[in-house]
Amino acid sequence: MRAHAKRADPLECNVSVVRFSRRLWFGLLAAWSLLGCAAGFAASPDWTVDRLMQSLSRQTSGQATFVERKYLAVLDQPVESSGELRFRAPDRLEKITLKPKPESLVLEGNTVTVNRGKKQYVVQLSDYREVAAFVDSIRATLAGDRATLERTYALHLAGSPDNWTLTLLPRDPRMAELVLRIDIKGSRGLLREIEIRQADGDRSVMEIAAAGGTQ
């Protein structure tokens, strides 16, 4: 029997703004890697954030696998999960967690649908201003809209086309209360790792591989 969908109560489904934000960040940013091999960089001295944005804005659809590790202050060992990511332009993302417990998170438009066990929760991003700000900024990144992205984050690009790191530092004080920094690592048009450092000291690292294990 199909699980009955209901409007999410943050306390009932035990998902905080930080957790929602982190999940959506990981999922949307991971969409960069799905077709990245088709949009490479030329190794030249004028390689800049603008060139990175231009390349990453060419995504249409794709699929990848992920392994996510959460390092929490209250635990001695990281919490690990793994599964699949699916992206379809312009705004549909599926994060399918297979281990340790099955769960799906689908973002489409303004709606987030979470299936966990026999329960389904539906969340409207407009009800969570901080999360909506996260999503809007990531969509701006996927669209190559640097101006919109920089309204929320200061961008710092380091490394070379073959081994680059893009660091995002929140400008908005409300955002800074949740997230300290986000480090996105990749090689040419391929995203390989996303690390989110929260203001409370916890951090999460997601490693991403193209479906089928190719990089």
Backbone as JSON Lines, residues from 0, in Angstrom:
{"i":0,"aa":"M","n":[0.84,-1.19,0.0],"ca":[0.0,0.0,0.0],"c":[0.88,1.25,0.0]}
{"i":1,"aa":"R","n":[0.52,2.24,-0.77],"ca":[1.32,3.44,-0.89],"c":[1.27,4.24,0.4]}
{"i":2,"aa":"A","n":[2.43,4.7,0.83],"ca":[2.49,5.48,2.05],"c":[1.71,6.77,1.87]}
{"i":3,"aa":"H","n":[1.03,7.18,2.93],"ca":[0.24,8.39,2.88],"c":[1.13,9.61,3.07]}
{"i":4,"aa":"A","n":[1.06,10.53,2.15],"ca":[1.9,11.72,2.24],"c":[1.27,12.72,3.18]}
{"i":5,"aa":"K","n":[2.09,13.39,3.95],"ca":[1.59,14.43,4.83],"c":[2.6,15.55,4.92]}
{"i":6,"aa":"R","n":[2.11,16.69,5.34],"ca":[2.99,17.84,5.49],"c":[3.94,17.59,6.64]}
{"i":7,"aa":"A","n":[5.21,17.89,6.4],"ca":[6.22,17.56,7.39],"c":[6.14,18.47,8.6]}
{"i":8,"aa":"D","n":[6.2,17.87,9.77],"ca":[6.38,18.56,11.03],"c":[7.85,18.4,11.39]}
{"i":9,"aa":"P","n":[8.62,19.5,11.5],"ca":[10.06,19.37,11.75],"c":[10.39,18.53,12.97]}
{"i":10,"aa":"L","n":[9.56,18.6,14.01],"ca":[9.83,17.8,15.2],"c":[9.5,16.34,14.95]}
{"i":11,"aa":"E","n":[8.39,16.09,14.27],"ca":[7.96,14.71,14.05],"c":[8.93,13.97,13.16]}
{"i":12,"aa":"C","n":[9.38,14.58,12.08],"ca":[10.28,13.87,11.16],"c":[11.74,14.06,11.55]}
{"i":13,"aa":"N","n":[11.97,14.83,12.61],"ca":[13.31,14.94,13.2],"c":[14.36,15.39,12.2]}
{"i":14,"aa":"V","n":[13.99,16.35,11.37],"ca":[14.92,16.9,10.39],"c":[15.02,18.4,10.63]}
{"i":15,"aa":"S","n":[16.18,18.87,11.04],"ca":[16.39,20.29,11.32],"c":[16.7,21.04,10.04]}
{"i":16,"aa":"V","n":[16.7,22.36,10.14],"ca":[17.06,23.18,8.99],"c":[18.47,22.84,8.51]}
{"i":17,"aa":"V","n":[19.39,22.62,9.45],"ca":[20.77,22.3,9.07],"c":[20.82,21.0,8.28]}
{"i":18,"aa":"R","n":[20.11,19.97,8.73],"ca":[20.14,18.69,8.04],"c":[19.53,18.8,6.65]}
{"i":19,"aa":"F","n":[18.39,19.5,6.54],"ca":[17.8,19.69,5.22],"c":[18.76,20.44,4.31]}
{"i":20,"aa":"S","n":[19.34,21.51,4.84],"ca":[20.26,22.3,4.03],"c":[21.43,21.47,3.54]}
{"i":21,"aa":"R","n":[22.01,20.68,4.45],"ca":[23.16,19.87,4.08],"c":[22.79,18.85,3.01]}
{"i":22,"aa":"R","n":[21.65,18.21,3.17],"ca":[21.24,17.2,2.18],"c":[21.04,17.83,0.81]}
{"i":23,"aa":"L","n":[20.36,18.97,0.78],"ca":[20.1,19.6,-0.5],"c":[21.38,20.14,-1.12]}
{"i":24,"aa":"W","n":[22.27,20.66,-0.29],"ca":[23.56,21.1,-0.8],"c":[24.29,19.95,-1.46]}
{"i":25,"aa":"F","n":[24.42,18.86,-0.71],"ca":[25.14,17.7,-1.26],"c":[24.52,17.24,-2.56]}
{"i":26,"aa":"G","n":[23.21,17.1,-2.56],"ca":[22.55,16.56,-3.74],"c":[22.66,17.46,-4.96]}
{"i":27,"aa":"L","n":[22.37,18.74,-4.78],"ca":[22.42,19.65,-5.92],"c":[23.84,19.86,-6.43]}
{"i":28,"aa":"L","n":[24.77,20.01,-5.5],"ca":[26.15,20.19,-5.95],"c":[26.67,18.94,-6.64]}
{"i":29,"aa":"A","n":[26.22,17.78,-6.18],"ca":[26.66,16.54,-6.81],"c":[26.19,16.45,-8.26]}
{"i":30,"aa":"A","n":[25.12,17.16,-8.59],"ca":[24.66,17.16,-9.97],"c":[25.73,17.69,-10.92]}
{"i":31,"aa":"W","n":[26.65,18.49,-10.4],"ca":[27.74,18.99,-11.24],"c":[28.54,17.86,-11.85]}
{"i":32,"aa":"S","n":[28.7,16.78,-11.11],"ca":[29.61,15.72,-11.55],"c":[29.0,14.81,-12.6]}
{"i":33,"aa":"L","n":[27.7,14.84,-12.77],"ca":[27.04,13.79,-13.54],"c":[27.43,13.81,-15.02]}
{"i":34,"aa":"L","n":[27.54,14.98,-15.59],"ca":[27.96,15.08,-16.99],"c":[29.21,15.93,-17.13]}
{"i":35,"aa":"G","n":[29.95,16.05,-16.04],"ca":[31.1,16.94,-16.06],"c":[32.14,16.57,-17.09]}
{"i":36,"aa":"C","n":[32.28,15.29,-17.42],"ca":[33.33,14.88,-18.35],"c":[33.1,15.47,-19.73]}
{"i":37,"aa":"A","n":[31.9,15.94,-20.01],"ca":[31.61,16.51,-21.32],"c":[31.92,18.0,-21.38]}
{"i":38,"aa":"A","n":[32.4,18.55,-20.25],"ca":[32.62,19.99,-20.2],"c":[33.95,20.28,-19.52]}
{"i":39,"aa":"G","n":[35.05,19.93,-20.17],"ca":[36.36,20.05,-19.55],"c":[36.92,21.46,-19.63]}
{"i":40,"aa":"F","n":[38.03,21.66,-18.91],"ca":[38.72,22.93,-18.91],"c":[39.97,22.83,-19.78]}
{"i":41,"aa":"A","n":[40.4,23.93,-20.31],"ca":[41.71,24.01,-20.94],"c":[42.68,24.54,-19.89]}
{"i":42,"aa":"A","n":[43.83,23.89,-19.78],"ca":[44.81,24.3,-18.78],"c":[45.5,25.57,-19.25]}
{"i":43,"aa":"S","n":[45.01,26.73,-18.81],"ca":[45.59,27.99,-19.23],"c":[45.66,28.95,-18.05]}
{"i":44,"aa":"P","n":[46.52,29.96,-18.13],"ca":[46.71,30.87,-17.0],"c":[45.46,31.66,-16.63]}
{"i":45,"aa":"D","n":[44.53,31.83,-17.56],"ca":[43.36,32.64,-17.27],"c":[42.19,31.81,-16.74]}
{"i":46,"aa":"W","n":[42.49,30.64,-16.19],"ca":[41.44,29.81,-15.59],"c":[40.92,30.5,-14.34]}
{"i":47,"aa":"T","n":[39.61,30.74,-14.29],"ca":[39.02,31.55,-13.23],"c":[37.69,30.95,-12.78]}
{"i":48,"aa":"V","n":[37.08,31.58,-11.77],"ca":[35.76,31.17,-11.31],"c":[34.76,31.25,-12.46]}
{"i":49,"aa":"D","n":[34.86,32.28,-13.28],"ca":[33.94,32.42,-14.41],"c":[34.03,31.22,-15.35]}
{"i":50,"aa":"R","n":[35.22,30.74,-15.61],"ca":[35.37,29.59,-16.5],"c":[34.8,28.34,-15.84]}
{"i":51,"aa":"L","n":[34.98,28.22,-14.54],"ca":[34.4,27.1,-13.81],"c":[32.88,27.14,-13.9]}
{"i":52,"aa":"M","n":[32.3,28.31,-13.67],"ca":[30.85,28.47,-13.74],"c":[30.33,28.12,-15.14]}
{"i":53,"aa":"Q","n":[31.02,28.59,-16.16],"ca":[30.59,28.33,-17.53],"c":[30.55,26.84,-17.83]}
{"i":54,"aa":"S","n":[31.55,26.14,-17.36],"ca":[31.62,24.71,-17.64],"c":[30.55,23.94,-16.88]}
{"i":55,"aa":"L","n":[30.37,24.3,-15.61],"ca":[29.42,23.57,-14.78],"c":[27.97,23.88,-15.11]}
{"i":56,"aa":"S","n":[27.73,24.95,-15.86],"ca":[26.36,25.33,-16.19],"c":[25.78,24.5,-17.32]}
{"i":57,"aa":"R","n":[26.56,23.6,-17.91],"ca":[26.11,22.85,-19.09],"c":[25.41,21.54,-18.75]}
{"i":58,"aa":"Q","n":[25.12,21.31,-17.47],"ca":[24.49,20.06,-17.07],"c":[23.06,19.95,-17.61]}
{"i":59,"aa":"T","n":[22.66,18.74,-17.96],"ca":[21.28,18.48,-18.36],"c":[20.67,17.37,-17.53]}
{"i":60,"aa":"S","n":[21.33,16.22,-17.47],"ca":[20.83,15.12,-16.65],"c":[21.95,14.11,-16.46]}
{"i":61,"aa":"G","n":[21.77,13.21,-15.5],"ca":[22.78,12.19,-15.28],"c":[22.57,11.44,-13.99]}
{"i":62,"aa":"Q","n":[23.53,10.59,-13.66],"ca":[23.42,9.72,-12.49],"c":[24.81,9.48,-11.92]}
{"i":63,"aa":"A","n":[24.9,9.38,-10.6],"ca":[26.18,9.14,-9.93],"c":[25.93,8.35,-8.66]}
{"i":64,"aa":"T","n":[27.01,7.86,-8.06],"ca":[26.92,7.19,-6.76],"c":[27.64,8.06,-5.74]}
{"i":65,"aa":"F","n":[27.28,7.89,-4.47],"ca":[27.91,8.69,-3.43],"c":[28.16,7.87,-2.18]}
{"i":66,"aa":"V","n":[29.16,8.3,-1.42],"ca":[29.42,7.82,-0.07],"c":[29.54,9.06,0.8]}
{"i":67,"aa":"E","n":[28.71,9.17,1.81],"ca":[28.69,10.34,2.68],"c":[29.1,9.93,4.1]}
{"i":68,"aa":"R","n":[30.01,10.71,4.68],"ca":[30.44,10.47,6.06],"c":[30.17,11.72,6.87]}
{"i":69,"aa":"K","n":[29.48,11.53,7.98],"ca":[29.16,12.64,8.88],"c":[29.99,12.51,10.15]}
{"i":70,"aa":"Y","n":[30.73,13.55,10.45],"ca":[31.58,13.57,11.64],"c":[30.89,14.45,12.68]}
{"i":71,"aa":"L","n":[30.34,13.8,13.7],"ca":[29.56,14.49,14.72],"c":[30.32,14.53,16.03]}
{"i":72,"aa":"A","n":[30.23,15.66,16.72],"ca":[30.97,15.83,17.97],"c":[30.56,14.82,19.02]}
{"i":73,"aa":"V","n":[29.33,14.34,18.96],"ca":[28.83,13.43,20.0],"c":[29.21,11.98,19.73]}
{"i":74,"aa":"L","n":[29.85,11.69,18.58],"ca":[30.2,10.32,18.23],"c":[31.7,10.19,17.99]}
{"i":75,"aa":"D","n":[32.25,9.03,18.36],"ca":[33.68,8.79,18.16],"c":[34.01,8.41,16.72]}
{"i":76,"aa":"Q","n":[33.05,7.79,16.02],"ca":[33.27,7.34,14.65],"c":[32.28,8.04,13.71]}
{"i":77,"aa":"P","n":[32.67,8.26,12.46],"ca":[31.75,8.9,11.52],"c":[30.58,7.99,11.18]}
{"i":78,"aa":"V","n":[29.46,8.62,10.84],"ca":[28.28,7.91,10.38],"c":[28.32,7.88,8.86]}
{"i":79,"aa":"E","n":[28.28,6.67,8.28],"ca":[28.44,6.54,6.84],"c":[27.15,6.09,6.17]}
{"i":80,"aa":"S","n":[26.86,6.67,5.03],"ca":[25.73,6.25,4.21],"c":[26.16,6.27,2.76]}
{"i":81,"aa":"S","n":[25.42,5.56,1.91],"ca":[25.78,5.5,0.49],"c":[24.52,5.27,-0.34]}
{"i":82,"aa":"G","n":[24.63,5.6,-1.62],"ca":[23.48,5.43,-2.49],"c":[23.72,6.04,-3.86]}
{"i":83,"aa":"E","n":[22.63,6.56,-4.45],"ca":[22.68,7.07,-5.82],"c":[22.13,8.49,-5.88]}
{"i":84,"aa":"L","n":[22.61,9.23,-6.86],"ca":[22.13,10.58,-7.14],"c":[21.66,10.63,-8.59]}
{"i":85,"aa":"R","n":[20.5,11.25,-8.81],"ca":[19.98,11.4,-10.17],"c":[19.54,12.84,-10.35]}
{"i":86,"aa":"F","n":[19.92,13.41,-11.48],"ca":[19.61,14.81,-11.75],"c":[18.99,14.94,-13.13]}
{"i":87,"aa":"R","n":[17.92,15.73,-13.2],"ca":[17.31,16.03,-14.49],"c":[17.01,17.53,-14.54]}
{"i":88,"aa":"A","n":[17.6,18.21,-15.49],"ca":[17.39,19.65,-15.62],"c":[15.91,19.93,-15.92]}
{"i":89,"aa":"P","n":[15.38,21.05,-15.45],"ca":[16.15,22.1,-14.8],"c":[16.26,21.99,-13.28]}
{"i":90,"aa":"D","n":[15.37,21.25,-12.62],"ca":[15.38,21.36,-11.16],"c":[14.97,20.09,-10.41]}
{"i":91,"aa":"R","n":[15.07,18.93,-11.04],"ca":[14.7,17.71,-10.33],"c":[15.95,16.95,-9.9]}
{"i":92,"aa":"L","n":[16.02,16.67,-8.61],"ca":[17.12,15.91,-8.05],"c":[16.57,14.8,-7.18]}
{"i":93,"aa":"E","n":[17.14,13.6,-7.32],"ca":[16.8,12.48,-6.44],"c":[18.05,12.02,-5.72]}
{"i":94,"aa":"K","n":[17.97,11.95,-4.41],"ca":[19.04,11.37,-3.62],"c":[18.48,10.09,-2.99]}
{"i":95,"aa":"I","n":[18.96,8.95,-3.47],"ca":[18.46,7.65,-3.03],"c":[19.5,7.02,-2.11]}
{"i":96,"aa":"T","n":[19.23,7.0,-0.82],"ca":[20.14,6.36,0.13],"c":[19.79,4.88,0.21]}
{"i":97,"aa":"L","n":[20.78,4.02,-0.01],"ca":[20.57,2.57,0.02],"c":[21.06,1.95,1.32]}
{"i":98,"aa":"K","n":[22.15,2.49,1.89],"ca":[22.72,1.98,3.13],"c":[23.01,3.15,4.06]}
{"i":99,"aa":"P","n":[22.85,3.0,5.37],"ca":[22.46,1.77,6.09],"c":[20.95,1.52,6.08]}
{"i":100,"aa":"K","n":[20.15,2.58,5.83],"ca":[18.7,2.43,5.77],"c":[18.18,3.1,4.52]}
{"i":101,"aa":"P","n":[17.25,2.44,3.81],"ca":[16.71,3.04,2.59],"c":[15.97,4.34,2.89]}
{"i":102,"aa":"E","n":[16.22,5.32,2.05],"ca":[15.54,6.61,2.16],"c":[15.67,7.31,0.82]}
{"i":103,"aa":"S","n":[14.65,8.06,0.45],"ca":[14.75,8.85,-0.77],"c":[14.37,10.29,-0.48]}
{"i":104,"aa":"L","n":[15.08,11.2,-1.12],"ca":[14.79,12.62,-1.03],"c":[14.69,13.15,-2.45]}
{"i":105,"aa":"V","n":[13.54,13.7,-2.8],"ca":[13.32,14.21,-4.15],"c":[13.02,15.7,-4.06]}
{"i":106,"aa":"L","n":[13.8,16.48,-4.78],"ca":[13.57,17.92,-4.87],"c":[13.13,18.25,-6.28]}
{"i":107,"aa":"E","n":[11.98,18.88,-6.38],"ca":[11.48,19.31,-7.69],"c":[10.75,20.62,-7.51]}
{"i":108,"aa":"G","n":[11.25,21.66,-8.18],"ca":[10.65,22.97,-7.99],"c":[10.81,23.44,-6.56]}
{"i":109,"aa":"N","n":[9.71,23.78,-5.93],"ca":[9.71,24.28,-4.55],"c":[9.4,23.18,-3.54]}
{"i":110,"aa":"T","n":[9.29,21.94,-4.0],"ca":[8.81,20.86,-3.14],"c":[9.88,19.81,-2.88]}
{"i":111,"aa":"V","n":[10.03,19.44,-1.62],"ca":[10.91,18.35,-1.21],"c":[10.04,17.22,-0.68]}
{"i":112,"aa":"T","n":[10.23,16.01,-1.23],"ca":[9.5,14.83,-0.78],"c":[10.48,13.84,-0.2]}
{"i":113,"aa":"V","n":[10.25,13.43,1.04],"ca":[11.12,12.48,1.72],"c":[10.35,11.21,2.0]}
{"i":114,"aa":"N","n":[10.87,10.08,1.54],"ca":[10.31,8.77,1.85],"c":[11.26,8.04,2.78]}
{"i":115,"aa":"R","n":[10.78,7.72,3.97],"ca":[11.61,7.06,4.96],"c":[10.77,5.93,5.58]}
{"i":116,"aa":"G","n":[11.17,4.69,5.3],"ca":[10.37,3.56,5.77],"c":[9.0,3.59,5.11]}
{"i":117,"aa":"K","n":[7.95,3.52,5.9],"ca":[6.6,3.54,5.38],"c":[5.99,4.94,5.39]}
{"i":118,"aa":"K","n":[6.78,5.93,5.73],"ca":[6.26,7.29,5.84],"c":[6.78,8.17,4.71]}
{"i":119,"aa":"Q","n":[5.95,9.1,4.33],"ca":[6.33,10.08,3.32],"c":[6.03,11.48,3.86]}
{"i":120,"aa":"Y","n":[6.99,12.36,3.71],"ca":[6.84,13.73,4.16],"c":[7.04,14.67,2.98]}
{"i":121,"aa":"V","n":[6.24,15.72,2.95],"ca":[6.33,16.71,1.89],"c":[6.6,18.08,2.52]}
{"i":122,"aa":"V","n":[7.65,18.73,2.06],"ca":[8.06,20.01,2.62],"c":[8.09,21.05,1.5]}
{"i":123,"aa":"Q","n":[7.54,22.22,1.76],"ca":[7.63,23.34,0.83],"c":[8.81,24.22,1.25]}
{"i":124,"aa":"L","n":[9.72,24.45,0.32],"ca":[10.9,25.24,0.66],"c":[10.55,26.63,1.15]}
{"i":125,"aa":"S","n":[9.42,27.15,0.7],"ca":[9.02,28.49,1.13],"c":[8.76,28.56,2.63]}
{"i":126,"aa":"D","n":[8.58,27.41,3.26],"ca":[8.36,27.37,4.71],"c":[9.67,27.38,5.49]}
{"i":127,"aa":"Y","n":[10.79,27.22,4.79],"ca":[12.11,27.16,5.44],"c":[13.03,28.15,4.72]}
{"i":128,"aa":"R","n":[13.07,29.37,5.21],"ca":[13.77,30.45,4.5],"c":[15.25,30.14,4.3]}
{"i":129,"aa":"E","n":[15.89,29.6,5.34],"ca":[17.32,29.32,5.22],"c":[17.58,28.26,4.17]}
{"i":130,"aa":"V","n":[16.75,27.21,4.18],"ca":[16.91,26.14,3.2],"c":[16.66,26.66,1.79]}
{"i":131,"aa":"A","n":[15.61,27.48,1.64],"ca":[15.31,28.05,0.33],"c":[16.47,28.88,-0.19]}
{"i":132,"aa":"A","n":[17.13,29.61,0.72],"ca":[18.29,30.4,0.31],"c":[19.42,29.51,-0.18]}
{"i":133,"aa":"F","n":[19.63,28.37,0.51],"ca":[20.63,27.41,0.07],"c":[20.31,26.94,-1.35]}
{"i":134,"aa":"V","n":[19.09,26.51,-1.55],"ca":[18.7,25.92,-2.83],"c":[18.8,26.95,-3.96]}
{"i":135,"aa":"D","n":[18.33,28.16,-3.69],"ca":[18.39,29.2,-4.72],"c":[19.83,29.47,-5.15]}
{"i":136,"aa":"S","n":[20.73,29.49,-4.18],"ca":[22.13,29.77,-4.51],"c":[22.76,28.63,-5.3]}
{"i":137,"aa":"I","n":[22.37,27.39,-4.98],"ca":[22.93,26.26,-5.71],"c":[22.38,26.22,-7.13]}
{"i":138,"aa":"R","n":[21.1,26.51,-7.26],"ca":[20.54,26.57,-8.6],"c":[21.23,27.65,-9.43]}
{"i":139,"aa":"A","n":[21.59,28.74,-8.78],"ca":[22.33,29.78,-9.49],"c":[23.68,29.25,-9.95]}
{"i":140,"aa":"T","n":[24.31,28.41,-9.11],"ca":[25.58,27.82,-9.49],"c":[25.42,26.91,-10.7]}
{"i":141,"aa":"L","n":[24.41,26.05,-10.65],"ca":[24.17,25.13,-11.76],"c":[23.86,25.88,-13.05]}
{"i":142,"aa":"A","n":[23.27,27.07,-12.92],"ca":[22.95,27.87,-14.09],"c":[24.12,28.75,-14.52]}
{"i":143,"aa":"G","n":[25.22,28.69,-13.75],"ca":[26.36,29.53,-14.06],"c":[26.13,30.99,-13.74]}
{"i":144,"aa":"D","n":[25.2,31.26,-12.81],"ca":[24.85,32.64,-12.44],"c":[25.71,33.07,-11.26]}
{"i":145,"aa":"R","n":[26.91,33.5,-11.55],"ca":[27.85,33.86,-10.49],"c":[27.35,35.03,-9.65]}
{"i":146,"aa":"A","n":[26.72,36.0,-10.3],"ca":[26.26,37.19,-9.58],"c":[25.27,36.83,-8.48]}
{"i":147,"aa":"T","n":[24.33,35.95,-8.79],"ca":[23.36,35.53,-7.79],"c":[24.04,34.75,-6.67]}
{"i":148,"aa":"L","n":[24.96,33.88,-7.03],"ca":[25.66,33.08,-6.04],"c":[26.44,33.96,-5.08]}
{"i":149,"aa":"E","n":[27.08,34.99,-5.62],"ca":[27.92,35.84,-4.78],"c":[27.12,36.78,-3.88]}
{"i":150,"aa":"R","n":[25.81,36.84,-4.08],"ca":[25.0,37.6,-3.13],"c":[24.9,36.87,-1.79]}
{"i":151,"aa":"T","n":[25.1,35.55,-1.83],"ca":[25.0,34.74,-0.61],"c":[26.36,34.29,-0.1]}
{"i":152,"aa":"Y","n":[27.31,34.07,-1.01],"ca":[28.62,33.51,-0.62],"c":[29.77,34.3,-1.24]}
{"i":153,"aa":"A","n":[30.86,34.35,-0.5],"ca":[32.14,34.8,-1.06],"c":[32.81,33.57,-1.66]}
{"i":154,"aa":"L","n":[33.3,33.68,-2.9],"ca":[33.88,32.54,-3.61],"c":[35.4,32.66,-3.66]}
{"i":155,"aa":"H","n":[36.07,31.53,-3.41],"ca":[37.53,31.48,-3.5],"c":[37.91,30.21,-4.25]}
{"i":156,"aa":"L","n":[38.6,30.37,-5.38],"ca":[39.02,29.24,-6.2],"c":[40.52,29.06,-6.08]}
{"i":157,"aa":"A","n":[40.96,27.84,-5.77],"ca":[42.38,27.54,-5.62],"c":[42.72,26.3,-6.43]}
{"i":158,"aa":"G","n":[44.03,26.12,-6.71],"ca":[44.48,24.93,-7.42],"c":[44.57,25.14,-8.91]}
{"i":159,"aa":"S","n":[44.52,24.02,-9.63],"ca":[44.66,24.02,-11.08],"c":[43.43,23.35,-11.69]}
{"i":160,"aa":"P","n":[43.26,23.42,-13.01],"ca":[42.12,22.75,-13.63],"c":[42.05,21.26,-13.31]}
{"i":161,"aa":"D","n":[43.2,20.62,-13.1],"ca":[43.21,19.19,-12.81],"c":[42.98,18.88,-11.33]}
{"i":162,"aa":"N","n":[43.09,19.87,-10.48],"ca":[42.94,19.64,-9.04],"c":[42.54,20.96,-8.38]}
{"i":163,"aa":"W","n":[41.24,21.27,-8.43],"ca":[40.78,22.56,-7.94],"c":[39.91,22.42,-6.7]}
{"i":164,"aa":"T","n":[39.86,23.51,-5.94],"ca":[38.97,23.59,-4.78],"c":[38.25,24.93,-4.82]}
{"i":165,"aa":"L","n":[36.93,24.87,-4.79],"ca":[36.1,26.07,-4.73],"c":[35.54,26.17,-3.32]}
{"i":166,"aa":"T","n":[35.88,27.24,-2.62],"ca":[35.42,27.44,-1.24],"c":[34.33,28.51,-1.23]}
{"i":167,"aa":"L","n":[33.22,28.2,-0.54],"ca":[32.11,29.13,-0.41],"c":[31.99,29.53,1.06]}
{"i":168,"aa":"L","n":[32.04,30.83,1.31],"ca":[31.93,31.37,2.66],"c":[30.66,32.21,2.75]}
{"i":169,"aa":"P","n":[29.74,31.87,3.66],"ca":[28.46,32.59,3.74],"c":[28.65,34.08,4.04]}
{"i":170,"aa":"R","n":[27.93,34.92,3.32],"ca":[27.91,36.35,3.6],"c":[26.79,36.7,4.58]}
{"i":171,"aa":"D","n":[25.67,36.01,4.46],"ca":[24.5,36.29,5.29],"c":[24.75,35.79,6.71]}
{"i":172,"aa":"P","n":[24.6,36.64,7.72],"ca":[24.81,36.21,9.11],"c":[23.93,35.03,9.5]}
{"i":173,"aa":"R","n":[22.71,34.96,8.97],"ca":[21.83,33.83,9.29],"c":[22.41,32.54,8.75]}
{"i":174,"aa":"M","n":[22.97,32.6,7.55],"ca":[23.57,31.41,6.96],"c":[24.83,31.01,7.72]}
{"i":175,"aa":"A","n":[25.58,32.02,8.16],"ca":[26.82,31.75,8.88],"c":[26.55,31.09,10.23]}
{"i":176,"aa":"E","n":[25.35,31.25,10.76],"ca":[24.99,30.57,12.01],"c":[24.81,29.08,11.79]}
{"i":177,"aa":"L","n":[24.63,28.66,10.55],"ca":[24.43,27.26,10.22],"c":[25.69,26.62,9.66]}
{"i":178,"aa":"V","n":[26.3,27.3,8.71],"ca":[27.42,26.72,7.97],"c":[28.62,27.66,8.02]}
{"i":179,"aa":"L","n":[29.78,27.11,8.37],"ca":[31.01,27.89,8.43],"c":[31.62,28.06,7.05]}
{"i":180,"aa":"R","n":[31.72,26.94,6.3],"ca":[32.29,26.99,4.96],"c":[31.93,25.72,4.2]}
{"i":181,"aa":"I","n":[32.02,25.8,2.88],"ca":[31.79,24.65,2.01],"c":[32.97,24.56,1.05]}
{"i":182,"aa":"D","n":[33.62,23.41,1.02],"ca":[34.74,23.18,0.11],"c":[34.31,22.15,-0.94]}
{"i":183,"aa":"I","n":[34.4,22.54,-2.2],"ca":[34.02,21.68,-3.31],"c":[35.28,21.36,-4.1]}
{"i":184,"aa":"K","n":[35.61,20.08,-4.23],"ca":[36.85,19.69,-4.89],"c":[36.54,18.92,-6.18]}
{"i":185,"aa":"G","n":[37.35,19.17,-7.2],"ca":[37.12,18.49,-8.45],"c":[38.34,18.47,-9.34]}
{"i":186,"aa":"S","n":[38.17,17.85,-10.49],"ca":[39.21,17.78,-11.51],"c":[38.57,18.09,-12.85]}
{"i":187,"aa":"R","n":[38.98,19.2,-13.44],"ca":[38.37,19.67,-14.68],"c":[36.86,19.78,-14.49]}
{"i":188,"aa":"G","n":[36.05,19.1,-15.32],"ca":[34.61,19.21,-15.18],"c":[33.99,18.2,-14.26]}
{"i":189,"aa":"L","n":[34.81,17.46,-13.5],"ca":[34.28,16.42,-12.62],"c":[34.34,16.84,-11.17]}
{"i":190,"aa":"L","n":[33.23,16.72,-10.48],"ca":[33.19,16.94,-9.05],"c":[33.54,15.65,-8.34]}
{"i":191,"aa":"R","n":[34.4,15.72,-7.33],"ca":[34.84,14.51,-6.63],"c":[34.48,14.52,-5.15]}
{"i":192,"aa":"E","n":[34.42,15.67,-4.53],"ca":[34.18,15.7,-3.08],"c":[33.55,17.02,-2.67]}
{"i":193,"aa":"I","n":[32.63,16.94,-1.71],"ca":[32.03,18.12,-1.1],"c":[32.17,17.99,0.41]}
{"i":194,"aa":"E","n":[32.73,19.01,1.03],"ca":[32.84,19.01,2.49],"c":[32.12,20.23,3.04]}
{"i":195,"aa":"I","n":[31.22,20.0,3.98],"ca":[30.49,21.08,4.62],"c":[30.87,21.12,6.09]}
{"i":196,"aa":"R","n":[31.39,22.26,6.52],"ca":[31.73,22.46,7.93],"c":[30.66,23.33,8.57]}
{"i":197,"aa":"Q","n":[29.98,22.77,9.54],"ca":[28.91,23.49,10.2],"c":[29.47,24.38,11.31]}
{"i":198,"aa":"A","n":[28.7,25.39,11.66],"ca":[29.14,26.33,12.68],"c":[29.25,25.68,14.05]}
{"i":199,"aa":"D","n":[28.54,24.57,14.27],"ca":[28.58,23.9,15.56],"c":[29.75,22.93,15.69]}
{"i":200,"aa":"G","n":[30.59,22.84,14.66],"ca":[31.76,21.97,14.72],"c":[31.6,20.65,13.99]}
{"i":201,"aa":"D","n":[30.39,20.24,13.7],"ca":[30.18,19.02,12.93],"c":[30.55,19.27,11.47]}
{"i":202,"aa":"R","n":[30.86,18.18,10.77],"ca":[31.16,18.32,9.34],"c":[30.71,17.07,8.6]}
{"i":203,"aa":"S","n":[30.49,17.22,7.31],"ca":[30.07,16.11,6.46],"c":[30.91,16.12,5.19]}
{"i":204,"aa":"V","n":[31.28,14.93,4.75],"ca":[32.07,14.79,3.53],"c":[31.37,13.81,2.6]}
{"i":205,"aa":"M","n":[31.13,14.22,1.37],"ca":[30.53,13.33,0.38],"c":[31.51,13.12,-0.77]}
{"i":206,"aa":"E","n":[31.82,11.85,-1.03],"ca":[32.64,11.49,-2.18],"c":[31.72,11.0,-3.29]}
{"i":207,"aa":"I","n":[32.0,11.43,-4.51],"ca":[31.09,11.18,-5.63],"c":[31.83,10.5,-6.77]}
{"i":208,"aa":"A","n":[31.18,9.53,-7.38],"ca":[31.74,8.83,-8.55],"c":[30.66,8.7,-9.6]}
{"i":209,"aa":"A","n":[31.05,8.76,-10.85],"ca":[30.09,8.56,-11.93],"c":[29.51,7.16,-11.84]}
{"i":210,"aa":"A","n":[28.26,6.99,-12.21],"ca":[27.62,5.68,-12.18],"c":[28.43,4.7,-12.99]}
{"i":211,"aa":"G","n":[28.64,3.5,-12.41],"ca":[29.44,2.5,-13.08],"c":[30.87,2.5,-12.62]}
{"i":212,"aa":"G","n":[31.21,3.49,-11.72],"ca":[32.53,3.51,-11.12],"c":[33.58,4.25,-11.89]}
{"i":213,"aa":"T","n":[33.21,4.88,-13.01],"ca":[34.19,5.64,-13.78],"c":[34.32,7.03,-13.2]}
{"i":214,"aa":"Q","n":[35.49,7.62,-13.4],"ca":[35.74,8.96,-12.89],"c":[36.07,9.89,-14.03]}
